[in-house]
Amino acid sequence: MTQPAVISLPTYQVTTVAGNGYVDVTVLATDESGIHYIGYEKPGDTSWSYSPTQPQHPTSDSYSYTVRVTSSGTFYTFAVDNGDNYPQHANASTVNV
């Protein structure tokens, strides 16, 4: 049994860990109804990519996904919760490789 969908938008936390020639960007999205998947666009990309979908689970209100980025620029992300709520605009973070 899953929690009922609520009309609120997921919140985000973006962290980076730098390596030689890359940055691992971890997106943590949280919502009361759970996070279904995370969408992201890496610097230099021209289309969106998506995390695997997370099965709905009644006790899981967050989802963390890590993406390897190899060029500097703006990293965009958004999340869709289990109630199919998502923001009108993506969250933007600057990534320096």
C-alpha positions as CSV (number, residue, x, y, z in Angstrom):
1,M,0.0,0.0,0.0
2,T,1.4,3.4,-0.9
3,Q,0.8,6.8,0.7
4,P,-1.8,8.9,-1.0
5,A,-0.5,11.6,-3.3
6,V,-0.2,15.1,-2.0
7,I,-0.2,18.3,-3.9
8,S,3.2,19.5,-3.1
9,L,6.4,19.6,-5.1
10,P,9.5,17.4,-4.4
11,T,12.4,19.1,-2.7
12,Y,16.0,18.7,-3.9
13,Q,19.5,18.5,-2.5
14,V,22.4,18.4,-5.0
15,T,25.9,17.4,-3.9
16,T,29.1,16.9,-5.9
17,V,32.2,14.9,-5.5
18,A,35.1,15.8,-7.8
19,G,37.6,13.4,-9.3
20,N,40.3,13.8,-12.0
21,G,38.3,15.0,-15.1
22,Y,34.8,14.3,-13.7
23,V,32.3,15.3,-11.0
24,D,29.8,12.8,-9.5
25,V,26.5,14.7,-9.0
26,T,24.1,13.2,-6.5
27,V,20.5,14.4,-6.5
28,L,18.4,13.6,-3.5
29,A,14.7,14.3,-4.0
30,T,12.1,14.0,-1.2
31,D,8.4,14.1,-1.2
32,E,5.7,12.9,1.2
33,S,4.2,10.5,-1.4
34,G,7.6,9.2,-2.5
35,I,9.7,9.9,-5.6
36,H,9.0,8.0,-8.7
37,Y,12.0,9.1,-10.8
38,I,14.5,11.9,-11.4
39,G,15.1,13.7,-14.6
40,Y,18.4,15.5,-15.4
41,E,20.3,17.2,-18.2
42,K,24.1,17.3,-18.0
43,P,26.2,20.3,-19.3
44,G,26.5,20.0,-23.0
45,D,23.5,17.6,-23.4
46,T,20.6,18.6,-25.6
47,S,18.0,16.3,-24.2
48,W,16.8,15.0,-20.8
49,S,17.9,11.7,-19.3
50,Y,16.0,9.9,-16.6
51,S,16.9,7.7,-13.6
52,P,15.3,4.3,-13.3
53,T,11.9,4.4,-11.9
54,Q,11.6,3.6,-8.2
55,P,8.8,1.3,-7.2
56,Q,6.3,2.9,-5.0
57,H,6.9,2.0,-1.4
58,P,4.9,3.2,1.6
59,T,7.9,4.0,3.8
60,S,10.2,5.6,1.2
61,D,9.8,9.3,0.8
62,S,13.1,10.0,-0.9
63,Y,15.2,8.8,-3.8
64,S,18.9,9.4,-4.4
65,Y,20.6,9.1,-7.9
66,T,24.2,9.8,-8.9
67,V,25.2,11.0,-12.4
68,R,28.8,11.3,-13.7
69,V,29.5,14.6,-15.4
70,T,32.6,15.2,-17.5
71,S,32.2,18.9,-18.6
72,S,31.6,22.1,-16.7
73,G,28.3,24.0,-17.0
74,T,24.8,24.0,-15.7
75,F,23.3,20.7,-14.5
76,Y,19.5,20.7,-14.5
77,T,17.3,18.3,-12.5
78,F,13.7,17.7,-11.5
79,A,11.8,14.9,-9.8
80,V,8.4,13.4,-10.3
81,D,6.7,12.1,-7.1
82,N,4.3,9.2,-6.9
83,G,1.4,11.5,-7.2
84,D,2.7,12.6,-10.6
85,N,3.6,16.1,-9.3
86,Y,6.6,17.9,-10.8
87,P,7.8,21.5,-11.0
88,Q,7.2,23.8,-14.0
89,H,11.0,24.6,-14.1
90,A,14.0,22.4,-13.5
91,N,16.4,23.1,-10.6
92,A,19.8,24.4,-11.9
93,S,23.2,23.8,-10.4
94,T,26.6,24.9,-11.6
95,V,29.1,22.1,-12.0
96,N,32.9,22.7,-12.3
97,V,35.0,19.8,-13.6
